[in-house]
Amino acid sequence: MLARRRLAARQDARLRRGIAVALLGQELIAWGVAAAQGVVRVPLQLCDLALGLTVWALWTLRPAVSELAYFWGLAGSLQAILTPDLARGCPDYWSVKFFVTHGGIVLSAVYLALTGRVAPAHRSVWRVWALTNVYAGAAGLVRIAGQLAHDDDRLAGRRPADEPLEHRILAVPDA
């Protein structure tokens, strides 16, 4: 509520859309950097989807999208920040990108909540739970298809040790 009093509607819209453009821009740059390194990034992690939803929520303020961005941002991205699994140390590009992306998602979710843009209700928890399970099922099917298509360490349940976190595609956790 404090942020709503400090910013006029026009300033709030500019701030939200500026953050959305910055988050989307850094993600597009990351895809370009990955492509230049010969890596194809497949956005299957929940935080990848949370980033897209956060950008959409900041731009449009749609309640259903804002709820998803709020719950997935705080549940997934906050955990990622608190327990990072980075193959490379700072100040590597991918490490910085990891913290900028996840931090931007969390701060955006908090901003939307503080300004009254997100008002989670009892039903929204169940709606987000159902959508999370649908997404997890779809990502799992893509992962299984990838495993069946590639005969490598991933089929055996191992990931290559030198593969950075941001480059993992269809990764299988270590056994």
CORQUI-V493611 format. One line per field, one symbol per residue. psi: psi as a letter, one per 30 degrees, with the letter a starting at -180 (. if undefined). burial: b if it has 9 or more other ideal C-beta (glycine too) atoms within 8 Angstrom, else e. Layout:
psi: ???
burial: ???
//
This chain:
psi: feeeefkleeeeeeeeeeeeeeeeeeeeeeeeeeefggkkkjiflefeeeeeeeeeeeefgkeeeeeeeeeeeeeeeeeeefikikfklkhkeeeeeeeeeeeeeeeeeeeeeeggfkikleeeeeeeeeeeeeeeeeeeeeeeeeeffkiafeeggkkkfgkleffkkhkklk.
burial: eebbeebeeeebeebbbebbebbbebbeebbebbbeeeeebeebebbbbbbbbbbbbbbebeeebbbbbbbbbbebbbebbeebebeeeeebebbbbbbbbbbbbbebbbbbbbbebbeeeeebbebbeebbeebbeebeebbeebbeebeeebeeebbeeebbbbbbbbebeee
//
